[in-house]
Amino acid sequence: MVIGIFRRTDFEEDYRYMAEHISSREIRNTILKGRIPVKQLTFHELQSYLALKYKEGRTSSALFMKLVEEIGEVAEILNQLEGQKETSGDASLEKELVDVIHYAVAIASINHIDLTKAIIKKDKQASIKYNQSPNLEEFLEVNNKEQTLK
């Protein structure tokens, strides 16, 4: 399963760390300048990266507290976008949603939850419960067949 692209986030230290450990000068300079090449990112790749990043130090409850904080920031921005609060100049829904995804996936990663399998299983259950078709697995099968034919 593919999720969105991270072009620039609040994880600058991670980019710097990667840049220091990548031999290609062109790639390293691209990372340092904040211009990450556009690529598709899978849950598996993100989970592997976050499992490595958080293998020591952070607990599920500590990551959950960060997740709650980021969800609160998303709520603030949505209130601003809907005119319920005064707009602050530095608010970015994109950045805050990336942070929410980061911490939610990190919690799954350190608890050894395969999000791809879990999402497909949960969607299949919901599709049956709410009588919806196609479910995610069926959608992916059709989509993959169409991509193969192209």
N, C-alpha and C positions, 0 to 999 in steps of 0.2 A: 504494500500500500504506500502511495506517495503522498507526502504532505508538502506544504509550501516551501518557498525558498527563503532563506535568511540572507539578506544582502548586508545589512548593517544592524547590529543589535547592541545591547548594553554589555555584551560579553567581550569587550575589547581585550582584556587580559588573555582570554583564550586565543584570540587571533594572534596576539603577540607571541604567545607560547608556541603556537603552531608554526608561525613564521620562523622562529628561532630553530626549529627542528626540521625544517624542510630545506632540502639542498638546492633546489632550483631557485636561482636568484629572481627570475621573473615571477614565479608563483609567490615567493616570499614577499617581494615588493608589492604585488597586487594585494596580498593580505594586509600588509602594514598600512597601505593607503586606504583600506576599507572598501576595496572594490573586489568583493568575493565573486569568482566566476559563477554564472548562473548554472545551477544543476538541480536535478530533482533529488530530494532527500527522502529516504524511506524511514519509517518508524524504527526499523531494525538498526539502521545507521545511527540515528539520533539516540536510541536507547544504548547502543554500544558505547558511543561517545560519553553519554551522561553517566553510565555505569563506571567508566574509567575515571571520569572527573570526580565523582562522588564516592569512589570506592573506600575512601577513608574520611572520617570527619563528620559528615552531615548525617543526621538521623532522619527517619521519615517524618517525625513530628517537627523537626526544625525546617525541613523542606515544605511541610504543610503550612507552617506559619508564614513562610515566604509566599506560598501560593495564595493564601487568604489575603495577604497584603496586596498582591498584584491584582486579584479579583476586585478588591476595593478600588484600586486605581482605574480599572476598566469601568466600574460603575460610575466613578466620578466623570470620566470622559464621556460616557454615554449620556449622563445627565447634562453635560455641557452641550453635546451635539444635539440633544433634543430640546435645548433652550430652557431647561429646568434649573440650570446653574450658570453663573457667569463664566465665560470662556477664559482659560488661562493660555497664554501664548505657547507654552512648551508641551502641551498635552499631545500625545500620539497614541491613537487607538492601536495602530499596527504594532508599535513597540511593546505596549502593555499586553496585547494578546500573545505576542511571541514569548513574553515572560511567563504568562499563564501556562502556555504549552510547555515551556521549558521545565517549570517546576512540577507540573502534573506528570510529564513523562519521566522526570528524574525520580519521582516517588515510585512509579511503576518499575523503573530500572533497578533501583536498589532493593526492591522486593521481588525481583525475578519474575515479573509479569510480562508475558509476551503480548504487547498491546495489539499487534495485528490479529493474532488469534482471538484475543478477548473481544475486540471490537466486532469481528465477523460473527462470533458466537452470540454476543449480546444483540446485534442487529437482527440475526436470524430469529431469536426469541421474540423481539419486538415486532418483527414482520408478521409472525404467526399471531401474536396477541392482538395486533391492530389490523390484521388482514390486509397487509400491504405487499405489493409486488412491483418490481422484483426486490428481493433482499440484496444486501450488499455483495454477498458472494456471487449471486447470479449476475448482478450488474458487472462485477469484475470479470467474470467468465466471458460475457458478451463483449465487453470492452476490449479484452485481450484478444479475442478472436478477430474483432474488427481491425485492431492494430496490426495483427499478423497478416491480414489480407492486403494491407496498404503497401 
